[in-house]
Amino acid sequence: MLNILFAARPERWATYEIPLRNALKAAGVEAHLAQDIPPAEVDYIVYAPNSTLQDFTPYTRAKAVLNLWAGVEQITGNETLKIPLARMVDPGLTKGMVEWVTGHVMRYHLGMDAHIVNPDHAWDATTPPLAQERDVVILGLGALGTACAQALLGLGFRVTGWSRSSKDVAGVTCVHGDAGLDEALSRAEIMVTLLPDTPATTDIINAATLAQMPRGAFIINPGRGPLIDDAALLAALDSGQIAHATLDVFRKEPLPQENPYWAHPRVTVTPHIAAETRATTASETIVENIRRGEAGEPFINLVDRALGY
């Protein structure tokens, strides 16, 4: 029988215990699942980076760390972690992200804010363009970025996707590297940032890159707070270079009340709700990796710690 350690905040146990047990049973995996198992007896670690477990040295038998979060930036630098690390790619989280991104892209595309908040009762009968006439750029073509790009493509948008390395998504104009970023920015009427938080992506949205976007463009950030140079974005909003920004993630969360984003008329703040891991589907993903590990098959969603994702 396998020993599976659940290493996350105590309150998460109530959320995940039953879904994990159900997923193990459905997969035919016999296991002892608990929050407290002697380290030398642990076979797999179901993990959240804000867990009290930070030293993996005693876990000499463990075969993999299975992250509950999509983000792994808080664990990739842990020098005691020598075994495979899998990040969470949860179908439920992906669907939630697609719905949130699609909703806000359509909001900007249709100019809905002007109709929802119209204190002067202005009768502006300007007709929005069709989706096929609008360029949307996705920065980041991982699982989430690809899913969002495909959904927007299905609505008829001209979709460009940028990634650090070459990717191929049917129907999407895929570009990569520094030259590709310049190309993507130049056409980004609406830009969605879904990059991981790594040294290479910190402040990727800065004064220089913002200036490359079409004047009056829109930014949607459900990815990571450090992707954006906040001072540069505020300046671009004040100048009209960027018409509006919808931000779901921030360097410090909850966003402090004194942060200028709260009061800025061209910013919409949402409280990190774009996507959330769903316990049922996340548990199925975790158990699939355990099944693979026991069958000698490759783990899925493995993290390249050199790249940070």
C-alpha angles and dihedrals in degrees: 000000000000123000113221119188118208103211108181138100110308093244091060091062091072089054099046107030098084097038091050093048090048092049092049091050093047090051093047093241114149108211146151106231117192146141094236121046126147105264095234090057098051118113100179134013120214099202147190117191092229090061120119087242105098103140112070095177096102093053094087096155099045116118101193146356111231110202121217091204131070088220117075102171091110093058109031092082095052104120093198091064107093102153129079117292120205121195123216117265100175120183089212092052090047093052091049091051092048091052094047095046094044091050094053094043089054091046091057094038093054095039091235097161092069090057097042094050107035109142093165092053089231114186100218108166095184108149115223119232121258117263090252088063095053128084117217120185124201116200105206126034100203120124093294097042093047093049091050092046091052092049093050090045088055089057090055102257122146099246127197120185125198127197135165091245130034117285133176121211116169112249094007122107099236120200131169144184128030095309090048091051091054090051093048094048093050092062100034105123086157118018127194118194115209102154125134120252105258135139087260094056101040109122092356085148100064140137093286097047093043089054090056093060122091111272110263095026124154129232127206117186118186091142117077132328097230091060088082130064095221097202091050093049093049090051091049090050092049092051095046093242085120114037098199142342131210110202125188100167133049142181090251122033134230086039106245115250091238093056109119092228090075095061100033111115092215097051131082114198119202119184102243093285102128092107136357130188111254112221096220098051093035090054090053090053092050093048091049088059091048090051090049092049092053093045093051092245123138116273116245126231093021116179121236098217092195089062095036097235 
